Amino acid sequence: MSARDLPLEGHEAEASDGSFPKVFRAQLDQLMRMRRDVRRFRSDPVDEAVLTRCLAAIQLAPSVGLSEPWRLLRIQSDHARSAALKNFEQANAEALAGYSGEKAELYAGLKLSGMRDAPVQLAIYCDDETTQGHGLGAATMPEMRRYSVVTAITLFWLALRAEGLGLGWVSVLDPEQLNRDLNTPKGWQLIGYFCIGHPEELFDSPELEREGWENRRATLPVETR
């Protein structure tokens, strides 16, 4: 069965040119707008069946050479979570020291992690030494494996939002220290640490924009050559 043979429940079928119905496109646009980096979570547990459905989206992602280089660690033990939180707090303090004046004051007020509250936490890695895919597309651009993982995370993120869940991407971390604390295999490169749960509130704008840290561009610059 091809993709065009699959029913689009509740709406007209996919058009003969491969496009989806207008109502579906509007909902997709809304989903992308409501996909926010969440740092404030409720304490409600995440349904395991829902989480499994969302994780399945990762397997739908494209990967260079069909290498599927994503590797996931679920951070559940008190020891692992405590180590990850300590890592963030140290890195965050060092980052704060790099700012001064008004920017330092603003940075100090930002909430950059939901690690204390998020019921589900994942560390997602790229296996740079995977033999799957036989190196196709990665010989000249080995970073394509990591880009593939980021693409998979994006699909996972959208799937979570569609299920009413939120994701927070924690990048204020020391990757090498986290690798030691989690005892990750050689060749795994950290792509991100992720907090997952039910958001306290839903927004269609970035928190950093609402807090005055930075503004989004009004238009997308496209150059020609």
N, C-alpha and C positions, 0 to 999 in steps of 0.2 A: 504494500500500500504506500503510495506517495503522500507527501505533505498535503497536496491539494485534494486528496481523497478524504482527509480527516475532517469530521464535522466541526464547525465552529458553533458550539452550543448556544442557543438563544439568539443567534443572528444569522443573517444571510451567509451563504457559503462564499469561499474565496473566489474572486473573479477569475475569468479565464486568462487574464494577463498576469496572474500571480499576486495581484494586490489584495489587501484585506479591506473589509467594509469600513466605511467612514466612522461608524460608532466604535469599532475596534481601535482604529488609529487614534481617535480622541482619547480613549481609555489608556492606550499605551503612552500617549503624550502626558496624561495626568500621572500615570505611574512613574514616569521618569522625573517629572517635576516634584513628586512627593518622595522620591528617593533621597533621603537626607542622611548625613552623617550624624548618628544618634549618640548622645553621651549621657542622657538622662533616662534611666530605665525604671519601670515598675518592678516590684519584687515577684510578680506572678511567674510561675514556672512556664517553660516553653514545652508545648506538647511534642513528644518525641516523633509522632507520626508526621506532624507538620514540618519539623526540622528535617526529617528524612526526605520528604518531598522537595524541600528547598535545596538540600545538598545534591539531589539528583540533577539539578540544573547545571551543576559543574560538569557533569559528563556530557552535556550538550554543547559545551564550549569548543571553539576551534583551537587547535594546537599545532605548532609548527612540526611538520613531518609526522603528524598524528602521534606525537611523543607523550602527550598527557603527563606533563612533568609536575603537576600539582601534588603536593603531599600535605596531609592535614593531621594536626595533633589537637585533640580535645583536651583542654586544660581543666581538670576537675579536682585534683587533689589539693588539699589545703597548702601543702608544701609548694606545689608548682604555681598556684595562684599567688601565694605570698611572695615568691621569688619574682614573678612577673610584675607584680604591683611595686615591689621595692625597686626593680629595674626602671619602671616608668618614673617613679618619684625622684630618683637620682638624676635621670636624664632630663626631667622637667626642670629641676632646680638648676642644672647646668645651662639649659636653654634660656631660662629666665635671666641668668647672669650675663648672657650675651646681649641683652637689651638694656636700655637706659631711658630715663625720663618718662615721658608719657607712654611710650610703647611698652616699657617695663611694667608700668602700672596696669596697663590694659592687658598685657599678657598674664600677669599674676591673677587677674580676675576671670580668665578663661577656664572653662571646664573642658579638658582635653582627653578625658578618659572616663569610661563608665565601668571600670574594672572592679570597683567596690560593690556594684549593684547588679551587673548583668549576669543572669543565671547561666548563660551559655558563653563559653569563651574558647576561641580557636586560634591556634598559630598555624598559618598557612605558608608553606615553603615551596620553593622550586628545586627539583632535583636536577642540578646542572650536570650530573654524571649519568643520567639515565641512558640506557642503550636503546630504549624503545624509540622508534622512528628512524633509527640508523643514521642519525645526524643530518637528515634531509632538512635543508633550509637553515640549519644552525651552524654550519661550518664557517660561513662568511659573517653571520650575525648571531652569535651564541646567545645574545640577550633576548632573542625571539622566544626562547623557552620561558623567560620571566614574563615577557609580555603576554604569553599564552595563559599564564597563571592569573595575571591581572584580568584578562578577559573572562576567565572562569569565575573569578570573584565578582565581577560586575553582574553576570547572570544570576549568581547566587543572591546578590544584594537585591536585585529586582524581584526575584522569587520571594524573598523574605518580606519585602514591602507589600507584595500582592496578598500575602497571608496575614497582614496586619502586624508584622514584626519589624524591628529596626536593627540596623547594624552600625557599629561605630568602629572606624579604622584607627587603631592606635599606632602612630609612627614615631612617637617620642620614646624611643627605646634604644638600648645598646644591643644590637643583634648578636654580637659575639658572646656577650654575657648570657643572653637568653638561650643561645645554643648550648652553652655549658650547663646552664641550670636544667634544661630539658633533655640534655644528653642526646642531641640530634645526630643522625648519621653524617659522616663526612660527605661533602658535596651538596648538602642541603643549604639553600640560601633563603633567609627570611624575607618574605614579601610583605607580611603584615600580621599584626595581632588584632583579633576581632572580637568585639563584645556584641552579643546578640540577645535580644529580649523584646518585651513590649515597651514601646516608647511612652514616656509620661505625656508628651504632647506631639502632635503632628504639625509640620510646617512645610511650606513649599519654597522656602528660602534658606540659604546656608546660615548656620548659627554665627559663623565668623563675620558674615555680612551684617547680621542683626546686631552683633556686639560692637561693630565699628572697626573691626580689624582690617578688613579689605573690602573693596567693592567689585562686583562682577562686571565684566565687560558687557556693554549694551549690544554689541554686534561681534560677529566672528570675523576677524581679519583673514582674508585669503589673498595671497600674493600669486602673481603669475610670472612665469619665466619664458 
